[in-house]
Amino acid sequence: MENQRNMILAIVLSALVLFGWQFLGDRFFPPAKPPVTKIEGGQEKVLPQPGADPAADAPKAIRARATVLRETPRVAIDTPKLAGSINLKGARIDDLVLKAYRETVAKNAPPIRLLSPLGSPEAYYAGFGWTGDGVDAPGPNTVWTANGGKLTPETPVTLSWTNTRGQRFETVIAVDRDYMFTITQKLVNGGAGAVAARPYGLISKDGVSKDPSSWTLHTGPIGVFNDAANYDLSFKKLDEAGQPGIRFASTGGWLGFGDKYWLTALVPDSKASVDAGFLSTAPQVYQAVESGRALVIAPGKAASVSQRFFAGAKEVALLDRYENEQGVPLFSRAIDWGWFRVLEKPIFWVLDQVFKLVGNFGVAIIILTFLVRGLMFPIAQKQFRSMAGMRRVQPKMKELQERLKDDKPRLQQELLKLYQEEKVNPLAGCLPILVQIPVFYALYKVLMVTIEMRHQPFVLWIRDLSAPDPLHILNLFGLLDFTPPAFLGIGVLALLLGVSMWLQFKLNPQPMDDAQKQVFALMPWIMMFIMAPFAAGLLIYWVTSNFLTIAQQAWLYRQHPVEPVPAAATTIVAKKK
């Protein structure tokens, strides 16, 4: 009866862990993105990635994007990393694809589209202009004149327009070899009276981010105001605020919209006072807007202001360079590193450096595991010596448990006395686990938020280390014609994780309590289910760490063999039975 009760208790506790994780995990530890490939009939197929294209065509399209692009005069954009065009109607940057990134892992997959023109589905664009008194500013339907047919890093483009009052507007657009545009706006007052005008920049986005925002990953409206990053903004808050929006008075800074891997951001002069904010102009239509101070321009005079516009991938080294070398405040915070940033960035740096040497991020993760285990070797040695000591005294602990099973307080006292006499600590085995938790979480965040890990292959069927293992056991590795739900999608890596944890527990000293024994027996297989939806790279780290731990334990146990049970203790145990 006692054994049955313990078994039922163990099953209940295990079920609480397994099913409770389903409710809490998505909030605090959202799993990886959907798999990028699928195994069917023993063949690998590339899956579409709808979240990869924030401006993809959809059935609800107003008009096809290609049609909209043909309707207006344009200046081509061509850089090593960008392609697209500037719309001369409204002087908008509204057509942009990222050459270096593909929607899927297929070789012929189209590049990521970041911006799309108004009138096409999920429009996403940037515009710049002037507002003020005594000035007839160009509007969204104004057709500008360009002095060139293509914008490149070597050839800026100047857009110009003059109103009927003699006020001339010029917008010089330059772009670097990465993702940063420089927008210089000039107003020449050729009229009879002074004008007061304020320059502005805006980003307009239809629809929320395809990447959901969570406790560990912020997506949506984001900005840095007065040298502080703001992750509290959300599309929901903009919907609630309506037209007035959420405003910030700031010196410099930046603001825009971020997805997991992509970012658009307005970057005013770092020393300028700006009025910035976000608003919802229509259902599911959002804008980031910033405007500078009003400039009074006398007749015959001119004024100009410059700002920058970022539209591209959140590459770690590139954001750091814009921050440290070009003065964009806290631009690296466009990546939501979270609380463990001080640990995550060094881990990423190590991975990136090792990757540059070996050319494979999966191998880099395995090497990182060896480095982490090497750094923790002294701590692990103390742990295993303590565990060897616990194995040595287990017969004595068992004898005490049998002799004092009806006197729990006395049993605890005797156990503590035994630990002191034998110089063992039952909690010593927890220290390496506690030390590894920040490392494990940091690697989890690195795999989740850094674009450098996106679509990075390992070997064989693992085509993306930031996505789950696509090779499932329950459909016989794709031979059966069905795809298990995520909860049951046990991949090869998850199975290796369960097996390696089971081997570890077998080498560890066994708990004295029968219920604990049952929980520990079930825990490897519970963790197998919990970890199956996570990134393959994370499981590679854990499995490698487990097998290194097993090897280290086995070696140390040979150095500290378990002593035979004393005859007296064996006799006492036999009598009690």
N, C-alpha and C positions, 0 to 999 in steps of 0.2 A: 504493500500500500504506500509506504514511504517513497519507494522508487517511482511509482506511478505519479504520485503528487509532484515529485521533483521534475519528472519529465513534462507534465502538464504545465508547471510553472515556467520551465525553460522554453517551451513552445510559445506560451503566451508572451513572455518577454521578447523573444525573437520576433514574433509577429508585430509587436508594438514597434520595435526598431525598424523592421522592414517596411511596414505600411505607414508608420509615422514619418519616415523619410520622404515618402512620396508627397506628403503635404508640405513639409518644411524644406526639402531639398531644393525645389524650384525657386523658392524665395531667397534662401541664403547661399546655396551652391548650385545655381542653374547648370545643368549638364551642357555638353558640347552642342554645337550646331548639328543639324541633321546630317546623316552620312552623305558623302559625296558620290559614293558608288554603291551598287547593289549586285549581289551574286545571284544569278538565276540560271538554273540548268547547267551549273558549273562554269558559266560565262560571266565576266564582269561587265556591268553596264554603268555608264555615267548618269547620275541623276541630275535633273534641273535644280538650280538653286534660286528660288524666287526672291530671297532676301538679298541676293548679290547685286541686283539691278534696282536701285531705288526709283528709277523712272522708266520701268519696263512698260511695254505696250500691254494693254488689258482690254477685255471685252467692253468695259465702260468708257473706252476712249472717245473723246470728243471727235478727234480726227487722228489719222495715223501721223506719227511724228515726222516721217519723211515728207508728207504732204505739207505740214505746217512749216517745215524748214524751207521748202521751195517757195513759199508765198512771200517771203521778205528778202530784201537785199542783205548780203552778208559779207563779212571779212573772215577768211579762214584762219584757224589757229593750228599751228604745227610746231610742236616742241618734242624733245626726246621722250617725254612722258605723257604729253597731252595731245589730243586732236579734237577739233570741233570748229565752232565759228561764233562770231559776234554778230548779233542782230542789229543792223543799222536803224531799224524801226524801234525807237526807245533806247538805243545804245545799251543793250543788255548782253551780258555774257550768259547765254542760255542753251548752249549746245556744247557738251564736253564729255569726252570719254577718256578713260585712263588706259594708256597703251600697255602698261606693264602688268595689268591684272585682268584675269579672265573670269567669266561668270562661273564656269565649272572647270574640272580638271581635264576635260576633253581637249585634245590638241587644237581642234577647230572651233573651240568655244569663242563667242564674241567678247570683246573687251568690256569691262565694267563701264556703264554709262552713269555719270554723276548728275549732269544737268540736262534739262529738257525745256523746250519753249512753252510759253503760255498758249493754251489751245490744244496741247497734246496731253495725254494722260499723265497724271502726277507731275505737273509742271514744277520745275525747280530752277531758279535763275537768280542772278544778281544784277542790280541796277544802281546807277549813280546819277546825281543831279543836284539842283538848287531849288530852294524855296525862299520867299521873302516878299518885301514890299517894294513896289515900283519896278518890278522886274517881271518880264514875260518869259518864264522859264520853259524850256522844252518839256514835253510831256511824253506819255507812253506811246503816242501815235506819231511823234516827231520822227522824221526820217533824216538821219545825219549823213554827212559826206565824209568819206574816208580818204586819206592821202595814200593809201596802199591797199593791196589786195590780200595780204597775208601777214599775220602776227607771228613772229618767231622770237627767240631770245636775242637775235642780232638785229631785228627790225621792228621797233615799236610802231604803233599805228596811232595816228591823230584823227579823232572824229571832231567835226566842227558843224556849227549851225548858228545862223544869225537871224534874230527876229526883226520885225518891222520897225522897232524903235532904235535900231543900231546897236543893240547889245549882242555881243558875240560870245558864244560858248565853245570852248575847246576841251576835249577830254583826250589826254594822252594815255594810252594803255601799253604797258610794257610787261614782259613775263620773263622769269628766269628759266633755268633748265629743269626745274622741278615743278612745283605747284603754286608758286606765289606770283600773283599779278600786282603791279604797282599802277595805281590810278591817280593821275594828276589832273585836277579840274581847274580850268582857268576861265574867269569871266572878265571880258574886256567891255568896259562901259563906254560905248560910242554915242550914248544918248545925251540929252540936254540936262538931265538932272541926276542927282546922286541916287544910288540904290543901296538897299540893305538886303543882303542875301546870305543864306546859310547853306553850306554844302551838306549833302547827306549820302549815305549808302544804305542799301537794303538787300536782304536775301529773302526771297519768297519761296515757300515750300508747300506743295499740296500733299496732304496726308502725313500720317505719323511715320516714324521710323519702322522699317521692317524688322529691326533688331529690338526686341522688347527690353525695356529698362528694368533693372532688378536691384536688389540690395547690394550685389557685388559688381554690377556693371551699369553705369549711367549712359543712356542714349537720349537724344532729343536736344532741346535748347540747352546751351552751355555757354559760359563766358567767364572772363576774368575782369573784375571791376575793382579798382583801387588796390591792386596787387593781392587779390584774393580770388581763388577759383570758386565758382558757384555751381554745385551739383544738385541744388535743391529745386531747380526748375524742371518742369515737365509739360508735356502737351496738355495734360489734364488741367494743370493750373492755368495755362493760357486759355483754355476753353472757358474756365470759370471766370477769368478776369475780363474776357470779351475785348471790346474795342479799346478801352483805356490801356489795357495791357499792363505789363510789369516793367517799371522804369528804373534806371540806375543813373546817377550822376557820377562820373568817373573821370580820372585823369589817365588817359591812355587806356590800356587793356585791349580786349577783343571780345567778340560775341558771334555766335552762329549756331549751326546745327551739326550734331555729331551722331554718326552711326557707330557700330562696333569698329569698323575699319576705315571709314571715310569721314571727311570733315569739310564743311564750308565755314569760313570765318571772315568777318570784317575786322581789319586791324587799323584803327586810326593812329595818328601820330602819338608816340608814347608820352609826349609832354603836353598834348592838347587836352583841353577840357571838353568833354563830350557828354551829350545827353543820349543814352542808349537804352534799349529795351526790346521786349518781345510783345507781340500781340496776335490775336486771332482775328482776321479780317472777314472770315466767312467760315461756315462749318468745315473743319478739317483743312483750313488754309491758314498758314502761320507765316509771320514775318519777323525777322531780326532787323532792327533799324538803329542807325546811329547818325547823329548830326552834330556838327561843330558849332562854334560860336558865330554869331552874325557878323558879317564883314560889311562895313560901309565903304562903298566904292564911288569916288567922285567922278564927274564927267571926264573922259579922256584917260582915266586910270584903269588899272587892271589888278586883280587879285587871284592868287592860285593856292590851292591846298592839295596835299597828297595823302593818300591812304593806301593800304594794301588789302588784297583779297586772296585768301587761300582756298583752293578747291582741289582736293586730292586725297591721297592715302596718308594715314597716320603712321608714317614710318618713324621709328624711335629715334634713330640718329639724326634724321632730317628735322624733326620737331626740336630736338636738343640744339641743333645748329641755329635754327631760326631764333631760338630763345637766347642762346649764349653769344652768338656772333652778330645777329641782326636786331637784337633788342626787343623781340616780341615777348612781353612779360608772361612768364609761366606758361609758355606755349606747350611745354611737355605735358602739362596737366590736361591737355585735350584727351590724353589716354587716362582712363580712370584706373590708376594703379591701386588706389585704396590705402588701407592702413599699413600694409607691409611694403610700401613703395621702397623703403630703404633696403629691403632684402630682395624685392622683385627685380629691380633694375640691375644689381650685380649679377643675379642669376641669369637674367637675359643677356647681359654682356658676356658672361662665360659661355653660354650656349652659342651666341653669335660668333664669338672668336673661335670656338672649337669647330663650329660648322664651316667657317672659312678654311679651316685646315683639312677637315675630312670630307666636306661636301655633302653630308647627309645629317639632317637634324635628328633623326632617330638614333643614329650612332652617337651624335653629340649628347643626347639625353642619357644614353647608357654611360658615356664617359663622365658626364656630370654626376651620375649616381655613384660611380667609383670615387670621384673626388669628394663628394659629401660623406660617403662612408669612411673614406680615408681620414677626413678631418675629425670625424666622430669616433675614430678607432679607440682612443684612450677611454672615452666614456663607455663605449660598447664593451671593452675589456672588463671594466669594473662591473658592468651589468651581468656579463656572462659568468664572471667569477662568483657573483652573488647568487646567480641562478644555479650554478654548479653546487654551491653550498646548500641551497634550498633542496636540490635533489638529494644531497647527501643526508640531510636531516629529515627527509620525508618519512622514513620508517618510524622515527621517533615521534614525529607529528601525528602519524596515523595511530600509534600506540596511545598517545595522550587523548586523541579524539575518541578512541574506543573506551578508554578508561574513564573519561570525564564527560561522556556524551550527555549525561543528565545534569551536569553542573557547568553551564555555559560561562558564568563569570570566572570560575576557577580555571576552566579551560583556556580562556583568554590570558589569564595571568601566567599560566604555565607556558603557553606558547611564547609570550613576550620574554619570559625568563630563558627559554630555549634559544630564541634568536640572539639574546645577549651573550649567552654562553658560547654559542657556535659562531658568533660574529657574522651573522647574515642579516640581510635587510630584504624583506619580501617586496618592498616598494622600489628597490633599486632597478628592477627591470623596466619601470615606467619612465625613467629619465631619458633614455635614447628616443623613446616614442614621443615624449613631450618636446624634445629638442627638434625632432623631425617634423612636427606638425607645422611650424611656420615655413619650413623649407617646402613641404608638400603643398601647402596653400599658395605659397609664392609661385611655384611652378604651375599650379592650377590657373592662377591669374595670368601668368605669362602666356600660357597656351591659349587662354581665352581672349585676351585683349590685344596681343601684338600681331600685326599683319604679317610680320616676318614668318610666323608659324602657319599662316593660311596656305592651304594646298601644298604643304611640304610633304613629300612622300618618304616612306621608310624602305620597306622591302615587300616584294610579292604583292599581296592584295591591299596593303595599307597605302593608300594614295594621298591621304591627308591626315597628318598627326594631330590636327586640331579638331578632327571629327571622330565619332565613335568607330569602333571596329565593325566593318560591314559583313564579316564572315560569321554567320550565325550557326550555332550548333543545332538548334531546334528544327531548322529546315534542312538539316544534313548538308550544311555548307552550300546552300543554294541549289541543291539537286531537287528538292521539293518545291513545287510552284506556289509558295506563299511566303510572305514576309512577316515574321513574328512582331507583335507590338513592342514598343520600346521597353516596356517593363520585362518582357521575356526575351529580349534580343541579346542572349548570352553569346558573346563572341569568344574567339580562341584566347584572346588576351585576358578576358574576364575569367575564363576557366583556369588559365595559368595562375591568375591571382588567387583564386580559391584554393587550388592545389598547394601553392607555395605557402599560403597562410596556414593551411591544415598541417603541412609538414613542420612549420614553425611551432605551432601549438603542441605538436607531438614531442618536440624536443624540449619544450618548456616544462618546468615543474607543474604537476597537476594540482588544481585547486583542491582543498580539503572538502569543501561543500559540494554535495552531489548536484544541486541545482546549478551552481557555477560551472561544474564540469559539463553539464548538458548545454548551457549557453555557449561555452567556449567551443564545444563540439559543433554547434550549429553556426557560429559566427563567421567562419570562412565562407560558407555558402551564402549567408545573408549578404556579406560584403561583395560577393560575386555578383549578386543581383543589383545591389545598390550602385556599384561602380561600372556596370556594363554600359550605361548610356554616356559615360564620360569620355573625354578625348583619349584617343589611342596613345598619345604621347605620355599622358599621365599614368596610364596603366603600365606602359613600358618602364617608366621610372619605378613604380611600386613593385612590379614583378622582379625587376633586376635587383632592387634593394632587398626584397625578400630572399632571393636565392643567395645573395652575398651574405645576408644574416645567417641563413642556414649553414653555409660553408664555414662561417666564422664560429658559429655555435659548435658545430661538429668538431672542428679543430680544437677549440678550447676545452670541450668535454674530454677529448683524448688527453689533454694536458692535466685535467682535474677529474680523474675517473671517480665514479660514485663508489664510496666505501661499502663493504658488505654490512648488512644489517646485524647489529650485535645480537648474540644468541639470547641474551636475557630479554631483549625487546621482542624477538621472534616468539619466545615462549609465552610472554605476557599476551601478545596478540592472539596466539593459538588458544590460550585458556579462555580469553574473552569470547571467542567464537563458540 
